[in-house]
């Protein structure tokens, strides 16, 4: 299954007092470029997330966001620093006496000094947290891959359609090549007759010139290689592997063959078809930049 390199996945669930949200998205990249962002205190998850994602993806700039909100704080313990609180109360009363202020010290007044409290939470069990998060991550990745595959199917159809267009043009070039040689033979004979008048034409010399020209304009090797490249590309597209980089190489080879055909073209119609072929190859090249 061909996959695009762009995609998005999302999953959310509340597990064991934690509201967990996972988002994954990617864009085109030549290699596997991964980054993960997690809620503060959960950075220990990043390597595990990377390993899980890397098992299923080969290329792309991939960003994963994991948000964990504690919705059950029963395990948290608030500890009062009694000596510090007493110090604040003493200081406030001294301020009241020295400045002639009303002594309206209350619990609410002292509670404003947040450093008198310490929130102690239970130690995180990293294995248990990963067991909670990994199924949610799997769900997000599954949605992400489904989107990539749906887009990849469209890319595959577009590439195959353009390949068929090129093959049609190649067939027409192959059909026109013999006619190009025949037309050249007629023109050459007519030109020789015009120059020599009543003198007999040296048929051997004529055949030699025709053979040289035929060799110079022959494109059968290039068209055969083009067809071979297309067969290989079709096999790659059907392989189910990450083939984007291989396809990019094949497109370079196809473009080389098209350039050679264009340099040999002695027929304006063939020259125009070569331009059309190169335009289709360029469109294929643009599309496969999106394939994993």
N, C-alpha and C positions, 0 to 999 in steps of 0.2 A: 504494500500500500504506500503510494507516494504521499509524503507529508509536506505541507507548507512549513516555513519557519516562523510564521506569525500565528499567534493563538492566545487564548485567554481561558482561564479556568478559575472557579470560585466554589468554596464549600464552607458551611458554617454549622456548628453544632455545640450544644452545652453538655459537657461531660464532667462528672465529679466536681461540680462547683466551679467549673471554668467555662467561660464563653470563648470558644476557639473559632477563629476565622482564618482561612487560608486563601490567598490569591496568588495566581501564577500567570505571568504573561511573557511573551517573547517577541522579538523582532529579528530581522536578518542579521547574520554575522558569519564571517568566514569560518570561525571555529566555535568551540563550546565555551561560552563566556557566561559564568554563573555568579549571581549574587543573591544573598538571603538577608532579609531584615526581620528581626523578631522583637517582641516586646522586651523591654529591659528586664534582665534577670533570666532570660530564656535563650541566651546566645549559645548555650551548650547544644541546642538543637541544630545549629547551622550545618555542621559537618554531616549529621545524619540526613538532613534534608537534601544536601548536595548529592550524597551517595545514592539516595533513592531516585532522584531526578536523573542523574547521570546514567543510571541503568537503562533508562527508557528514551533518552534523547541523545543525539549525536552532535547537532549543530544549532547555533542560534544564540542570541543574547537573551538570557533567561533571568527574570527577576521573580523571586518568591517573597511574599509578605505573610508573616504569621503573627496574628494579634491574639494575645491571651489576656482576658479580663477575669479577675477573681470575683465571682458573684457570691461565693460562700466564704465568709471570713470567720467562721466559727473556730478555725484553728489559730486565729491570731490572738495574741495576748498583749494588752496595753500595760506597761510597767511605769509607775510613777517614781520619779527621782525626788524622794521626800526632802532630802537636804537642800537640793536646788530650789524646790518650791518654797521651803521655809525661808531660804535666803531672799527670794523675791518678795515674800510677805513682809519680812523685816525691813527690806529696803523701801518698800512702798509706805510703811508706817513712819519711817524716818523722814521720808519726803513729805508726808502729811504734816508732821509736827514742825519741821523746819520752815515749811512754806505756808503754814496756816491753811492747809487744804482740808476739806471734809474727809473723814476716814470712812470711805465707802468701798473698802476692799471687799470683794466677794469671790466666790469660786470662779465665776465667769471672768472676773478681772485677771486672776492668776492663770487661768486656762489659756489666756491669749499667748502666753509664753510657751511655744510648742516644744522647746527643748527640755521641758520638765517631763515629757512623756517619751517613752520608747515603745515602738510597736514591734513585738517579737512574733515572727511567723514560724510555723513549722518548717523544718528543712525540706526542700523539694526532693522528691524521689524521681530522679531523672528518668529511670527506666519506665516507671508508671506513667509519667507525663508523656513520654514518647509513645507508649502504647495507646494513650488517648488521642494523640495528635496524628499519628501515622495513618489511621483509616480516613481521617478528614483530608489529609494531604493526598492520599490515594484517590479520593473522590474528586478533588480539584484537578489532579493530574489527568484523570480519566476524561473529564470534561474538556480539559485543555487539548489532549491528544485527539479527541473526537473533532474538535474545531479544526485542528491542524490537518487531519485526514480529509475532512470535507473540503477544505480549501485546496489540499493537494490533489484531490480527484478532479477539481476544476482545472488546475494547472496541467495535469496530465492530459486531459482532453484537448486543451488548447494547444499544447506542444505537439500532440499526435496529429491534430488537424493541420497545423502548419507544416509538419513533416510530409503529410500526404500532398499538400499543395506543392512543396518542393519536388517530390517524386514525380508529380504530373509534369512539372516544367522540365525535369531531367529527361523524362520520356520524350518530350517534344524536341529537346536538343538532340537526343540520340537519333531521332527520326530525320531531323534537318541536316545533320552532319554529312551524310552521303550526298544529299542534294547540293550542299555547298561545294563538295569536291567535283560533282558533275558540272556545276555552273562554271567553276574555275577552269575545267578542262575545255569547255566550249569557248570560253573567253580567250584562253591561251592559244588554242588552235586558230581562232579567228585572227588574233593579233599576229601570229607567225605568218599566216597566209597573207595578211595585209602587208607585212614587211618584205616578204620574199617574192611576192607576185606569183609568177608562173613556176618558180623553182619548187621542186618536190620537197615536202616536209620530211625532216629526219625523225621518223617515228620513234626510234630508240631514244633520241634526245628528249623528245616530247614526253615519253613515258617516264624518263628519269626525273624531269621537272615535276611531273604530276605526282610521282612517288614522294619526292622531297616535300612538296606542298601537303600531301596527305598526311605525312608524318608530323608536319608542323602543326596541323589543325586537329589532329586526332585527339579526342577527349574521352575515348572509351575507358581508359585506365582511371581517369578522374571520376567518371560517372559510376563505374563499378565500385570504387572506394566510397563514393557518397552513399550508394545503396547499402554497402556494408556498414557504414557508420550508423545509418538509420536503423538497420537490424539490431545493432548493438545497443543503441539508445532505447529502442522498444523493449528489448530484453531487460535493460536496467530499470526502466519504468515499471515493469511487471515483477521485478525481483522482490520487492518489499523491503529492500535495504535502504540505508541512507546513501543516496547516489548523487546528490547535488554537485559535489566537487568533480566526480567522474564525468557527469554530463557537461560540465563547464569545459573540461578538457576535450570532449568529443566535438563540442561546438567549434572550438578553435580549429580542429582538424577539418571539419566541414567547410569552414570559411576559407581555409587554405585551398581546398579542392575547387571551391567556387571561384577563387581568384585565378587559379591556373586555367580553368575553363574560359574565364573572361579574357585572359591574356592571349589565348589561342583563337578566340572568336574572330572569324573573317566574314561574319554574317550579322547584319544589323539586328535581325530578329533574335538571333541567339544572344547578342550583346544585351538586348533589352531584357531577355529572360534571365540572364545572369544577374542583372540589377535586381530583378524581382526576387530571385533566390537569395541574394545577400540580404535583402530587406527582411525576408522571412527568417533567415538564420539569426539576424540581429534581434528580432522579436522573440525567438526561442531563447536566445542568450539572456534577454531581460527576464523572461519568465523563470528560467531555471535558477536565477539568483535567489528566488524565493523558496526553492526546494531544499529540504534538509539533506 
